[in-house]
Amino acid sequence: MKRRIQGLVGTARSAADRLPDGVFLVRVDNAQYRWHAQKPFYILRLCVLEPQEFAGREVSGRVYCTAKALWKLGWFLRDFLYDPELLGREEVDEKALAGLRGVVKISHTTVNGTSLLNFDGFAPASQWEELSFAASPKKANPEVA
């Protein structure tokens, strides 16, 4: 018996198809809370808006909600301009996260043969021009080949 499973092709992407390490302007497409006894987390699915050559690509990663990792969740929420009223009430609404825009710095690591994506930093979308210019040495000095 054959079954068609939409989105399955996205799971078989090669290393050449993955986003390189770097700084990207992104939009939150989806956020989903996952409970785990030791490490609850949000899975964030982000859509790349800039740089143009990667526009439309998706990237997914985790932001943990443990006491030690709350600083990173707070950093993400503040820089992506999450509703300050909800933040003040210590509430995260998954629906309110969808559509938020900001800058994310990503890197990849391999642990025990498994490739993992890390969110290394966040910034407001308003800083994209400045950060993208600083992250690209070719733009900073066009004479460097």
DSSP file with accessible surface (Angstrom, degrees, kcal/mol):
  #  RESIDUE AA STRUCTURE BP1 BP2  ACC     N-H-->O    O-->H-N    N-H-->O    O-->H-N    TCO  KAPPA ALPHA  PHI   PSI    X-CA   Y-CA   Z-CA
    1    1 A M              0   0  200      0, 0.0     2,-0.4     0, 0.0     0, 0.0   0.000 360.0 360.0 360.0 137.0    0.0    0.0    0.0
    2    2 A K        -     0   0  206      2,-0.0     2,-0.4     0, 0.0     0, 0.0  -0.837 360.0-169.4-105.8 142.6    1.3    3.5   -0.9
    3    3 A R        -     0   0  193     -2,-0.4     2,-0.6     2,-0.0     0, 0.0  -0.994  16.9-139.3-130.0 139.4    0.6    6.6    1.1
    4    4 A R        -     0   0  216     -2,-0.4     2,-0.6     4,-0.0    -2,-0.0  -0.863  19.2-171.2 -96.4 124.0    1.3   10.2    0.2
    5    5 A I    >   -     0   0  107     -2,-0.6     3,-1.7     0, 0.0     4,-0.3  -0.928  18.4-136.8-122.1 104.6    2.7   12.2    3.1
    6    6 A Q  T 3  S+     0   0  166     -2,-0.6    -2,-0.0     1,-0.2     0, 0.0  -0.348  87.4  21.0 -61.8 133.4    3.0   15.9    2.4
    7    7 A G  T >  S+     0   0   52     -2,-0.1     3,-0.7     3,-0.0     4,-0.5   0.338  84.9 117.5  92.9  -6.4    6.2   17.4    3.6
    8    8 A L  G X   +     0   0  100     -3,-1.7     3,-1.6     1,-0.2     4,-0.5   0.879  67.4  62.6 -63.3 -34.6    8.2   14.1    3.7
    9    9 A V  G >  S+     0   0  126     -4,-0.3     3,-1.3     1,-0.3    -1,-0.2   0.843  93.6  64.4 -61.8 -30.0   10.7   15.3    1.1
   10   10 A G  G X  S+     0   0   27     -3,-0.7     3,-0.7     1,-0.3    -1,-0.3   0.739  95.0  59.0 -66.3 -20.9   11.8   18.1    3.4
   11   11 A T  G <  S+     0   0  113     -3,-1.6    -1,-0.3    -4,-0.5    -2,-0.2   0.647 100.3  56.5 -82.2 -14.3   13.1   15.5    5.9
   12   12 A A  G <  S+     0   0   81     -3,-1.3    -1,-0.2    -4,-0.5    -2,-0.1   0.053  74.4 141.7-106.0  24.5   15.5   14.0    3.4
   13   13 A R    <   -     0   0  142     -3,-0.7     2,-0.1     1,-0.1    -3,-0.0  -0.384  47.9-125.2 -68.7 144.0   17.4   17.2    2.5
   14   14 A S    >>  -     0   0   63      1,-0.1     3,-1.3    -2,-0.1     4,-0.7  -0.333  27.4-102.0 -81.5 169.2   21.1   16.8    2.0
   15   15 A A  G >4 S+     0   0   77      1,-0.3     3,-0.7     2,-0.2    -1,-0.1   0.817 122.0  62.5 -61.2 -29.4   23.8   18.8    3.8
   16   16 A A  G 34 S+     0   0   88      1,-0.2    -1,-0.3     4,-0.0    -3,-0.0   0.785 101.2  52.7 -67.3 -26.5   24.1   21.0    0.7
   17   17 A D  G <4 S+     0   0   76     -3,-1.3    -1,-0.2     2,-0.1    -2,-0.2   0.628  89.5  96.7 -84.0 -15.9   20.5   22.1    1.1
   18   18 A R  S << S-     0   0  107     -3,-0.7    41,-0.1    -4,-0.7    -4,-0.0  -0.382  86.3 -96.8 -75.8 156.6   20.8   23.2    4.7
   19   19 A L        -     0   0    8     39,-0.2    -1,-0.1     1,-0.1     3,-0.1  -0.443  40.3-121.3 -67.9 140.6   21.3   26.8    5.6
   20   20 A P        -     0   0   60      0, 0.0    86,-0.2     0, 0.0    -1,-0.1  -0.326  40.0 -82.1 -74.2 164.6   24.9   27.7    6.3
   21   21 A D  S    S+     0   0   91     84,-0.1     2,-0.3    87,-0.1    86,-0.2  -0.426  85.5  86.7 -61.0 141.7   26.0   29.1    9.6
   22   22 A G  E    S-A  106   0A  23     84,-1.9    84,-2.8    -3,-0.1     2,-0.4  -0.986  76.4 -50.5 159.3-166.1   25.3   32.9    9.7
   23   23 A V  E     +A  105   0A  31     -2,-0.3     2,-0.3    82,-0.2    82,-0.2  -0.895  49.4 178.3-110.3 131.9   22.9   35.7   10.4
   24   24 A F  E     -A  104   0A   5     80,-2.7    80,-2.6    -2,-0.4     2,-0.5  -0.986  31.6-130.6-137.8 143.3   19.4   35.7    8.8
   25   25 A L  E     +AB 103  50A  10     25,-1.8    24,-3.4    -2,-0.3    25,-1.6  -0.832  46.1 175.8 -87.1 125.3   16.3   37.9    8.9
   26   26 A V  E     -AB 102  48A   0     76,-3.2    76,-2.1    -2,-0.5     2,-0.4  -0.864  31.6-142.1-133.9 164.4   13.5   35.5    9.7
   27   27 A R  E     -AB 101  47A  85     20,-2.1    20,-2.8    -2,-0.3     2,-0.6  -0.980  30.7-117.1-123.1 139.3    9.7   35.3   10.4
   28   28 A V  E     + B   0  46A   1     72,-2.8    71,-3.4    -2,-0.4    18,-0.2  -0.664  33.3 174.9 -75.8 117.5    8.2   32.9   12.9
   29   29 A D  E     -     0   0A  42     16,-2.8     2,-0.3    -2,-0.6    17,-0.2   0.795  67.0  -3.9 -88.7 -36.4    6.0   30.5   10.9
   30   30 A N  E     - B   0  45A  67     15,-1.6    15,-2.9    67,-0.1     2,-0.4  -0.984  54.1-168.6-157.8 145.5    5.1   28.2   13.8
   31   31 A A  E     - B   0  44A   0     -2,-0.3     2,-0.4    13,-0.2    13,-0.2  -0.997  11.7-178.3-136.9 134.5    6.0   27.8   17.5
   32   32 A Q  E     - B   0  43A  81     11,-1.9    11,-2.9    -2,-0.4     2,-0.3  -0.989  21.6-134.0-140.0 128.4    5.0   24.7   19.5
   33   33 A Y  E     - B   0  42A  88     -2,-0.4     2,-0.5     9,-0.2     9,-0.2  -0.596  20.0-167.3 -79.5 136.4    5.6   24.0   23.2
   34   34 A R  E     - B   0  41A 110      7,-3.3     7,-2.4    -2,-0.3     2,-0.4  -0.990  12.4-141.5-127.0 123.0    6.9   20.5   24.0
   35   35 A W        +     0   0  190     -2,-0.5     2,-0.3     5,-0.2     3,-0.1  -0.657  25.0 169.3 -84.9 135.2    6.9   19.2   27.5
   36   36 A H        -     0   0   88     -2,-0.4    -2,-0.0     1,-0.1     0, 0.0  -0.984  39.5-124.2-141.9 138.2    9.9   17.1   28.7
   37   37 A A  S    S+     0   0   66     -2,-0.3    -1,-0.1     1,-0.2    -2,-0.0   0.884 108.5  19.9 -52.3 -45.7   10.5   16.2   32.3
   38   38 A Q  S    S+     0   0  145      1,-0.2    -1,-0.2    -3,-0.1    -3,-0.0   0.792 137.3  24.8 -94.8 -32.2   14.0   17.7   32.4
   39   39 A K        -     0   0  109     27,-0.1    -1,-0.2    25,-0.0    -2,-0.2  -0.602  64.8-173.2-139.6  78.9   14.0   20.1   29.5
   40   40 A P        +     0   0   22      0, 0.0    25,-3.1     0, 0.0     2,-0.3  -0.382  22.9 171.5 -66.4 152.0   10.7   21.6   28.2
   41   41 A F  E     -BC  34  64A  15     -7,-2.4    -7,-3.3    23,-0.3     2,-0.4  -0.973  35.7-117.5-155.5 164.4   11.2   23.6   25.1
   42   42 A Y  E     -BC  33  63A  24     21,-2.7    21,-2.3    -2,-0.3     2,-0.6  -0.938  22.8-143.5-104.4 134.5    9.6   25.5   22.2
   43   43 A I  E     -BC  32  62A  44    -11,-2.9   -11,-1.9    -2,-0.4     2,-0.5  -0.892  20.1-160.1 -92.9 122.9   10.2   24.2   18.7
   44   44 A L  E     -BC  31  61A   2     17,-3.2    17,-1.9    -2,-0.6     2,-0.6  -0.928   9.6-163.1-107.2 126.9   10.5   27.3   16.4
   45   45 A R  E     -BC  30  60A  88    -15,-2.9   -16,-2.8    -2,-0.5   -15,-1.6  -0.958  18.7-171.5-107.3 115.9   10.0   27.0   12.7
   46   46 A L  E     -BC  28  59A   0     13,-3.4    13,-2.4    -2,-0.6     2,-0.5  -0.867  17.5-146.3-113.3 143.5   11.4   30.0   11.0
   47   47 A C  E     -BC  27  58A  12    -20,-2.8   -20,-2.1    -2,-0.4     2,-0.3  -0.930  24.3-125.3-108.5 126.4   11.1   31.2    7.4
   48   48 A V  E     +B   26   0A   1      9,-3.0     8,-2.8    -2,-0.5   -22,-0.3  -0.531  30.9 172.4 -74.2 130.5   14.2   33.0    6.0
   49   49 A L  E     +     0   0A  34    -24,-3.4     6,-0.2     1,-0.4   -23,-0.2   0.726  55.5  60.8-103.3 -37.0   13.4   36.5    4.5
   50   50 A E  E    S+B   25   0A  65    -25,-1.6   -25,-1.8     4,-0.1    -1,-0.4  -0.982  72.8  50.6-145.2 152.2   16.9   37.7    3.9
   51   51 A P  S >  S-     0   0   24      0, 0.0     3,-2.1     0, 0.0     4,-0.5   0.516  80.4-133.7 -64.4 154.5   19.6   37.3    2.5
   52   52 A Q  G >  S+     0   0  130      1,-0.3     3,-1.3     2,-0.2    -2,-0.0   0.806  99.4  64.4 -56.7 -36.1   17.7   36.9   -0.7
   53   53 A E  G 3  S+     0   0  144      1,-0.3    -1,-0.3     3,-0.0    -3,-0.1   0.719 111.9  37.4 -66.8 -14.5   19.6   33.8   -1.9
   54   54 A F  G X  S+     0   0   39     -3,-2.1     3,-2.1     3,-0.1    -6,-0.3   0.353  85.1 136.5-113.0   3.7   18.1   31.9    1.1
   55   55 A A  T <  S+     0   0   40     -3,-1.3    -6,-0.2    -4,-0.5     3,-0.1  -0.228  70.4  21.9 -56.2 136.2   14.6   33.5    1.1
   56   56 A G  T 3  S+     0   0   54     -8,-2.8    -1,-0.3     1,-0.3    -7,-0.1   0.184  90.7 126.6  91.1 -15.4   11.8   31.0    1.6
   57   57 A R    <   -     0   0   71     -3,-2.1    -9,-3.0    -9,-0.1     2,-0.3  -0.438  51.8-138.0 -72.7 149.2   14.0   28.4    3.2
   58   58 A E  E     -C   47   0A  87    -11,-0.2     2,-0.4    -3,-0.1   -11,-0.2  -0.837  17.8-173.2-110.3 149.2   12.8   27.1    6.5
   59   59 A V  E     -C   46   0A  13    -13,-2.4   -13,-3.4    -2,-0.3     2,-0.4  -0.995   5.1-162.4-138.9 139.0   14.9   26.3    9.6
   60   60 A S  E     +C   45   0A  64     -2,-0.4     2,-0.3   -15,-0.2   -15,-0.2  -0.967  19.5 149.2-124.6 143.3   13.7   24.7   12.8
   61   61 A G  E     -C   44   0A  11    -17,-1.9   -17,-3.2    -2,-0.4     2,-0.4  -0.957  37.1-100.2-160.3 174.8   15.3   24.7   16.2
   62   62 A R  E     -C   43   0A 128     55,-0.4     2,-0.5    -2,-0.3    57,-0.3  -0.823  13.7-167.1-108.5 144.5   14.7   24.6   19.9
   63   63 A V  E     -C   42   0A   1    -21,-2.3   -21,-2.7    -2,-0.4     2,-0.1  -0.988  28.8-136.8-124.4 116.1   14.6   27.2   22.6
   64   64 A Y  E     -C   41   0A  67     -2,-0.5     9,-0.3   -23,-0.2   -23,-0.3  -0.375  11.4-156.1 -78.1 154.5   14.6   25.6   26.0
   65   65 A C        +     0   0   25    -25,-3.1   -24,-0.1    -2,-0.1     5,-0.1   0.027  47.9 127.2-117.7  22.7   12.4   26.7   28.9
   66   66 A T  S >> S-     0   0   33    -26,-0.3     4,-1.0     1,-0.1     3,-0.7  -0.357  76.1-104.3 -75.2 164.7   14.4   25.5   31.9
   67   67 A A  G >4 S+     0   0   95      1,-0.3     3,-0.5     2,-0.2     4,-0.3   0.890 123.3  49.0 -56.8 -39.6   15.3   27.8   34.7
   68   68 A K  G 34 S+     0   0  189      1,-0.2     3,-0.3     2,-0.1    -1,-0.3   0.755 115.8  42.8 -71.2 -25.8   18.9   28.0   33.4
   69   69 A A  G X> S+     0   0   20     -3,-0.7     4,-1.3     1,-0.2     3,-1.1   0.415  80.5  99.3-104.5   2.1   17.8   28.7   29.8
   70   70 A L  H <X S+     0   0   89     -4,-1.0     4,-2.9    -3,-0.5     5,-0.2   0.808  74.3  67.2 -60.5 -27.9   15.0   31.2   30.4
   71   71 A W  H 3> S+     0   0  158     -4,-0.3     4,-2.2    -3,-0.3    -1,-0.3   0.897 101.3  47.6 -58.8 -39.1   17.4   34.1   29.6
   72   72 A K  H <> S+     0   0   54     -3,-1.1     4,-2.6     2,-0.2    -1,-0.2   0.904 111.1  49.5 -71.9 -39.7   17.5   32.8   26.0
   73   73 A L  H  X S+     0   0   16     -4,-1.3     4,-2.7    -9,-0.3    -2,-0.2   0.942 112.9  48.4 -61.6 -44.1   13.7   32.5   25.6
   74   74 A G  H  X S+     0   0   13     -4,-2.9     4,-2.7     2,-0.2     5,-0.3   0.899 109.7  52.3 -62.1 -40.6   13.4   36.0   27.1
   75   75 A W  H  X S+     0   0   73     -4,-2.2     4,-2.5    -5,-0.2     5,-0.3   0.943 111.3  47.0 -60.4 -48.1   16.0   37.3   24.6
   76   76 A F  H  X S+     0   0    1     -4,-2.6     4,-2.0     1,-0.2    -2,-0.2   0.947 113.7  47.5 -58.5 -49.4   14.1   35.8   21.7
   77   77 A L  H  <>S+     0   0    4     -4,-2.7     5,-3.0     1,-0.2    -2,-0.2   0.919 114.9  45.2 -62.8 -43.9   10.8   37.2   22.9
   78   78 A R  H ><5S+     0   0  141     -4,-2.7     3,-1.4     3,-0.2    -1,-0.2   0.944 115.4  45.4 -65.6 -47.3   12.1   40.7   23.5
   79   79 A D  H 3<5S+     0   0   32     -4,-2.5    46,-0.4     1,-0.3    -1,-0.2   0.785 111.1  52.0 -72.4 -26.0   14.1   41.0   20.2
   80   80 A F  T 3<5S-     0   0    1     -4,-2.0    21,-0.4    -5,-0.3    -1,-0.3   0.291 116.9-115.9 -90.7  11.4   11.3   39.6   18.1
   81   81 A L  T < 5 -     0   0  130     -3,-1.4    -3,-0.2     1,-0.1    -2,-0.1   0.880  43.5-173.5  57.5  47.5    9.0   42.2   19.7
   82   82 A Y      < -     0   0    8     -5,-3.0    -1,-0.1    -6,-0.2    15,-0.1  -0.353  46.1 -73.8 -64.9 150.4    6.6   39.8   21.5
   83   83 A D     >  -     0   0   73      1,-0.2     4,-2.4    13,-0.1     5,-0.2  -0.229  41.9-151.7 -51.4 115.0    3.6   41.4   23.1
   84   84 A P  H  > S+     0   0  103      0, 0.0     4,-2.6     0, 0.0    -1,-0.2   0.818  93.5  57.9 -64.8 -28.3    5.0   43.2   26.2
   85   85 A E  H  > S+     0   0  127      2,-0.2     4,-1.2     1,-0.2     6,-0.1   0.936 109.8  42.9 -66.3 -45.5    1.7   42.8   28.1
   86   86 A L  H  4>S+     0   0   18      2,-0.2     5,-2.7     1,-0.2     3,-0.3   0.908 114.0  51.8 -65.1 -40.6    1.8   39.0   27.7
   87   87 A L  H ><5S+     0   0   53     -4,-2.4     3,-1.8     1,-0.2    -2,-0.2   0.913 106.2  54.6 -62.4 -40.3    5.5   39.0   28.6
   88   88 A G  H 3<5S+     0   0   65     -4,-2.6    -1,-0.2     1,-0.3    -2,-0.2   0.797 108.6  48.2 -63.6 -28.4    4.7   41.0   31.7
   89   89 A R  T 3<5S-     0   0  122     -4,-1.2    -1,-0.3    -3,-0.3    -2,-0.2   0.331 116.9-117.3 -91.5   6.6    2.1   38.4   32.7
   90   90 A E  T < 5 +     0   0  182     -3,-1.8     2,-0.4     1,-0.2    -3,-0.2   0.863  68.8 140.3  58.7  41.2    4.7   35.7   32.0
   91   91 A E      < -     0   0   90     -5,-2.7     2,-0.5    -6,-0.1    -1,-0.2  -0.935  39.3-162.6-117.3 137.3    2.6   34.2   29.3
   92   92 A V        -     0   0   43     -2,-0.4     2,-0.6    -3,-0.1     3,-0.1  -0.979   6.7-165.0-118.4 117.4    3.7   32.8   25.9
   93   93 A D    >>  -     0   0   74     -2,-0.5     4,-1.1     1,-0.1     3,-0.6  -0.914  10.9-154.1-104.0 114.3    0.9   32.5   23.4
   94   94 A E  H 3> S+     0   0   72     -2,-0.6     4,-1.1     1,-0.3     3,-0.4   0.860  96.2  53.4 -57.4 -35.9    2.0   30.3   20.4
   95   95 A K  H 34 S+     0   0  182      1,-0.2    -1,-0.3     2,-0.2     3,-0.2   0.849 105.1  54.1 -68.7 -33.3   -0.5   32.0   18.1
   96   96 A A  H <4 S+     0   0   35     -3,-0.6    -1,-0.2     1,-0.2    -2,-0.2   0.724 102.8  58.9 -73.0 -20.1    1.0   35.4   19.1
   97   97 A L  H >< S+     0   0    2     -4,-1.1     3,-2.0    -3,-0.4   -69,-0.3   0.845  82.7  96.8 -75.7 -33.4    4.5   34.2   18.1
   98   98 A A  T 3< S+     0   0   50     -4,-1.1   -69,-0.2     1,-0.3     3,-0.1  -0.337  90.3  19.6 -61.2 129.7    3.5   33.4   14.5
   99   99 A G  T 3  S+     0   0   43    -71,-3.4    -1,-0.3     1,-0.3   -70,-0.1   0.225  86.6 136.9  96.6 -14.6    4.4   36.2   12.2
  100  100 A L    <   -     0   0   31     -3,-2.0   -72,-2.8   -72,-0.1     2,-0.3  -0.364  40.1-150.8 -65.3 146.7    7.0   37.9   14.5
  101  101 A R  E     +A   27   0A 126    -21,-0.4    24,-0.6   -74,-0.2     2,-0.3  -0.917  29.7 127.2-122.4 148.9   10.1   39.0   12.7
  102  102 A G  E     -AD  26 124A   0    -76,-2.1   -76,-3.2    -2,-0.3     2,-0.4  -0.970  52.5 -80.5-175.2-175.2   13.7   39.3   13.8
  103  103 A V  E     -AD  25 123A   4     20,-3.2    20,-1.9    -2,-0.3     2,-0.4  -0.870  37.9-172.5-108.2 137.5   17.3   38.4   13.2
  104  104 A V  E     -AD  24 122A   1    -80,-2.6   -80,-2.7    -2,-0.4     2,-0.5  -0.985  16.1-148.9-131.2 140.9   18.8   35.1   14.2
  105  105 A K  E     -AD  23 121A 102     16,-2.3    15,-2.7    -2,-0.4    16,-1.1  -0.957  26.0-171.4-105.9 123.6   22.4   33.8   14.2
  106  106 A I  E     +AD  22 119A   1    -84,-2.8   -84,-1.9    -2,-0.5     2,-0.3  -0.849  13.2 176.3-117.9 154.4   22.5   30.1   13.6
  107  107 A S  E     - D   0 118A  19     11,-1.7    11,-3.3    -2,-0.3     2,-0.4  -0.955  21.2-132.0-144.9 161.9   25.3   27.5   13.7
  108  108 A H  E     + D   0 117A  31     -2,-0.3     2,-0.3     9,-0.2     9,-0.2  -0.939  21.4 179.2-117.3 140.8   25.4   23.8   13.3
  109  109 A T  E     - D   0 116A  56      7,-2.5     7,-3.7    -2,-0.4     2,-0.5  -0.944  21.1-136.0-132.8 158.1   27.1   21.2   15.6
  110  110 A T  E     - D   0 115A  98     -2,-0.3     2,-0.5     5,-0.2     5,-0.2  -0.975  20.2-178.9-118.2 124.9   27.4   17.5   15.4
  111  111 A V  E >  S- D   0 114A  70      3,-2.6     3,-2.1    -2,-0.5    -2,-0.0  -0.988  74.0 -19.4-125.1 120.5   27.0   15.5   18.6
  112  112 A N  T 3  S-     0   0  162     -2,-0.5    -1,-0.1     1,-0.3     3,-0.1   0.875 129.1 -50.8  50.5  40.6   27.3   11.7   18.5
  113  113 A G  T 3  S+     0   0   72      1,-0.2     2,-0.5    -3,-0.0    -1,-0.3   0.444 114.6 117.0  81.7   0.1   26.7   11.8   14.8
  114  114 A T  E <   -D  111   0A  84     -3,-2.1    -3,-2.6     2,-0.0     2,-0.4  -0.891  61.5-135.7-105.2 126.7   23.6   13.9   15.0
  115  115 A S  E     -D  110   0A  62     -2,-0.5     2,-0.4    -5,-0.2    -5,-0.2  -0.669  26.0-170.2 -81.2 126.2   23.6   17.3   13.3
  116  116 A L  E     -D  109   0A  76     -7,-3.7    -7,-2.5    -2,-0.4     2,-0.4  -0.931  16.3-138.7-120.0 143.7   22.0   19.9   15.6
  117  117 A L  E     -D  108   0A  36     -2,-0.4   -55,-0.4    -9,-0.2     2,-0.4  -0.855  19.2-159.5-100.4 133.2   21.1   23.5   14.8
  118  118 A N  E     -D  107   0A  53    -11,-3.3   -11,-1.7    -2,-0.4     2,-0.9  -0.930  17.2-142.0-113.0 138.7   21.8   26.2   17.5
  119  119 A F  E     +D  106   0A   6     -2,-0.4   -13,-0.2   -57,-0.3     3,-0.1  -0.871  26.0 176.9 -92.1 105.2   20.2   29.6   17.8
  120  120 A D  E     -     0   0A  61    -15,-2.7     2,-0.3    -2,-0.9   -14,-0.2   0.682  57.3 -10.0 -86.5 -21.0   23.3   31.5   18.9
  121  121 A G  E     -D  105   0A  10    -16,-1.1   -16,-2.3    -3,-0.1     2,-0.3  -0.981  53.1-146.4-172.0 162.0   21.7   35.0   19.1
  122  122 A F  E     +D  104   0A  11     -2,-0.3   -18,-0.2   -18,-0.2   -46,-0.0  -0.944  14.2 174.4-134.7 156.2   18.8   37.2   18.3
  123  123 A A  E     -D  103   0A   8    -20,-1.9   -20,-3.2    -2,-0.3    -2,-0.0  -0.977  40.5 -87.1-155.3 156.7   18.3   40.8   17.4
  124  124 A P  E >   -D  102   0A  24      0, 0.0     3,-2.0     0, 0.0   -22,-0.2  -0.337  37.5-118.3 -64.2 149.7   15.3   43.0   16.4
  125  125 A A  G >  S+     0   0   26    -24,-0.6     3,-2.1   -46,-0.4     4,-0.3   0.807 111.3  71.0 -58.0 -29.2   14.4   43.1   12.7
  126  126 A S  G 3  S+     0   0  109      1,-0.3    -1,-0.3     2,-0.1     3,-0.2   0.705  94.5  54.9 -63.7 -16.6   15.2   46.8   12.7
  127  127 A Q  G <> S+     0   0   74     -3,-2.0     4,-2.6     1,-0.2     5,-0.3   0.350  76.7 103.7 -96.8   6.8   18.9   45.9   13.0
  128  128 A W  H <> S+     0   0   18     -3,-2.1     4,-3.2     1,-0.2     5,-0.3   0.922  77.6  50.1 -57.4 -49.3   19.0   43.7   10.0
  129  129 A E  H  > S+     0   0  146     -4,-0.3     4,-1.9    -3,-0.2    -1,-0.2   0.941 114.8  44.0 -56.6 -47.5   20.8   46.1    7.7
  130  130 A E  H  > S+     0   0  133     -4,-0.2     4,-2.1     1,-0.2    -1,-0.2   0.923 117.9  43.8 -64.9 -44.2   23.5   46.8   10.2
  131  131 A L  H  X S+     0   0   50     -4,-2.6     4,-2.1     2,-0.2    -2,-0.2   0.883 112.7  50.6 -72.7 -37.3   24.0   43.2   11.2
  132  132 A S  H  X S+     0   0   12     -4,-3.2     4,-0.7    -5,-0.3    -1,-0.2   0.886 111.4  49.3 -69.3 -35.0   24.0   41.8    7.7
  133  133 A F  H >< S+     0   0  113     -4,-1.9     3,-0.7    -5,-0.3     7,-0.3   0.936 113.4  46.1 -66.8 -44.3   26.6   44.3    6.6
  134  134 A A  H 3< S+     0   0   80     -4,-2.1    -2,-0.2     1,-0.2    -1,-0.2   0.838 111.0  53.2 -68.2 -32.1   28.8   43.5    9.5
  135  135 A A  H 3< S+     0   0   56     -4,-2.1    -1,-0.2     1,-0.2    -2,-0.2   0.636 100.6  67.2 -80.2 -12.4   28.4   39.7    9.0
  136  136 A S    XX  -     0   0   33     -4,-0.7     4,-1.7    -3,-0.7     3,-0.6  -0.859  57.8-173.9-114.2 101.4   29.5   39.9    5.3
  137  137 A P  H 3> S+     0   0   97      0, 0.0     4,-2.0     0, 0.0     7,-0.2   0.832  85.8  61.3 -63.5 -27.6   33.1   40.9    4.8
  138  138 A K  H 34 S+     0   0  143      1,-0.2     6,-0.2     2,-0.2    -5,-0.1   0.878 106.7  45.2 -67.0 -33.8   32.6   41.0    1.0
  139  139 A K  H <4 S+     0   0  114     -3,-0.6    -1,-0.2     1,-0.2    -6,-0.1   0.863 110.9  53.4 -74.9 -35.6   30.0   43.8    1.5
  140  140 A A  H  < S+     0   0   59     -4,-1.7    -2,-0.2    -7,-0.3    -1,-0.2   0.866 127.5  19.1 -67.6 -35.9   32.2   45.6    4.0
  141  141 A N    ><  -     0   0   75     -4,-2.0     3,-2.1    -5,-0.2    -1,-0.3  -0.769  68.6-172.7-136.7  90.7   35.1   45.6    1.5
  142  142 A P  T 3  S+     0   0  110      0, 0.0    -1,-0.1     0, 0.0    -3,-0.1   0.691  81.7  66.7 -60.9 -17.2   34.0   45.0   -2.1
  143  143 A E  T 3  S+     0   0  178      2,-0.1     2,-0.5     0, 0.0    -5,-0.1   0.674  79.8  93.0 -78.9 -14.9   37.6   44.8   -3.3
  144  144 A V    <         0   0   77     -3,-2.1    -3,-0.1    -7,-0.2    -4,-0.0  -0.665 360.0 360.0 -79.9 125.4   38.1   41.6   -1.3
  145  145 A A              0   0  129     -2,-0.5    -2,-0.1     0, 0.0    -1,-0.0  -0.695 360.0 360.0-100.5 360.0   37.4   38.6   -3.6
